Amino acid sequence: MSIDATKYLPTIAWRGKVANVRILTDITYQLDIYPADTNEPGAETREIGNYFKDNVGNTYSIIDSDSVSVTVSDDFALGVGPQIGEYGVVYKSVGNGSSPYLAPIYYRNLDRVALENSRRFELDILWENSPKGGHGTLSSGETKINFSVAYNDGEEYELWLYTFSDSGYQVGNVLVSEELDGFTVRVPVNCNYKYIATLTK
């Protein structure tokens, strides 16, 4: 079976020097940026919903754009705007833009602290959105199973659940309800379980 590995490559990830930063509000800035290398993925693409990372790894959402500039939002409440005259990167996040903030970019043209500043929140995003798994014992009737860390409001997950006896025989189960912090399941007899819950939205 062959896999199209190109689907994992970034589609927008280009760098350029920041010019003419304008403060619009307490949390929004407008800046001009031009590609330093037009061969980089999606060079010159300035799309709402993508992201901008400045020279030291501060990360902003792109909320408006034109052929010269992008308007960015200081989602992390950093209280500072992008640095003028330094490189920054315009990018679409991983998962073809479906993940929050995660950057498929090279850091070699940015300051050496950029990766550290990015990693401090990107690791948490990876943890919060990673599959949640567990195992244990269920008593007969309805049983609530809680995740160690709950998903967030408005997010949906896909659940795989396997219930089995001490001898390894499968035991039937009925999923009674799903909640953000776990799920409730009904089993006819005491049994063991394993589950994986994966974020889908």
Stockholm file with secondary structure:
# STOCKHOLM 1.0

chainA/1-201         MSIDATKYLPTIAWRGKVANVRILTDITYQLDIYPADTNEPGAETREIGNYFKDNVGNTYSIIDSDSVSVTVSDDFALGVGPQIGEYGVVYKSVGNGSSPYLAPIYYRNLDRVALENSRRFELDILWENSPKGGHGTLSSGETKINFSVAYNDGEEYELWLYTFSDSGYQVGNVLVSEELDGFTVRVPVNCNYKYIATLTK
#=GR chainA/1-201 SS CCCCGGGGSCSSEEEEEEEEEEECSSSEEEEEECCSCTTSTTTTCCCTTCEEECTTCCEEEEEEECSSEEEEECTTCCCCCCCTTSEEEEECCTTTTTSSSCCCCCCTTSCTTHHHHHHHHHHHHHHHHSCEEEEEEECSEEEEEECSSCCCTTCCEEEEEEEECTTSCBCCCEEEEEETTEEEEEESSCEEEEEEEEECC
#=GC SS_cons         CCCCGGGGSCSSEEEEEEEEEEECSSSEEEEEECCSCTTSTTTTCCCTTCEEECTTCCEEEEEEECSSEEEEECTTCCCCCCCTTSEEEEECCTTTTTSSSCCCCCCTTSCTTHHHHHHHHHHHHHHHHSCEEEEEEECSEEEEEECSSCCCTTCCEEEEEEEECTTSCBCCCEEEEEETTEEEEEESSCEEEEEEEEECC
//
